[in-house]
């Protein structure tokens, strides 16, 4: 039985504490990011930590800078968390957290909300006694677009909508319309992208190189 995955392994007090700290860190990511508490938000990352999102990819500091810029422009993105699993291997961990991304914007003249359901897939490491994010890669499972005002229907362009993967098609459409260049090969519920991500996660836990 693989002790990293749990099974019959009885966690030590140190492992229990590591899981508690990681869970708190991941909850802080959402609360501090969505509240614009940027200096505390900065503490959840290692200095070389990276964020992969549909609309921006870069270091934690670059993600903060882009988020601040978006806030100034009125970009509205919120996150909600669900269940969480944490796989530990000494000073490394992989966590998966169910989440929903909610973004509001004007699309084709209509104010809409896009809800995207998926998972945060996180590579974490304990350095000098402190856990931090090395890489956050969302997995985009499905999404939908709803008008804020009942009865208002945006006329979406089918060709543009079809350009993006099904898991974040409406989110990508909205983000494209408000001026972002959206990454088109993000992992979804199934497919080679998410399988490659799982393989990178297994390699990370086994002591492999930086993801």
Beta strands, then each sheet from edge to edge (+ up, - down):
strand 1: 45-52
strand 2: 57-59
strand 3: 76-89
strand 4: 92-107
strand 5: 110-127
strand 6: 130-147
sheet 1: 2+ 1- 6- 5+ 4- 3+
end
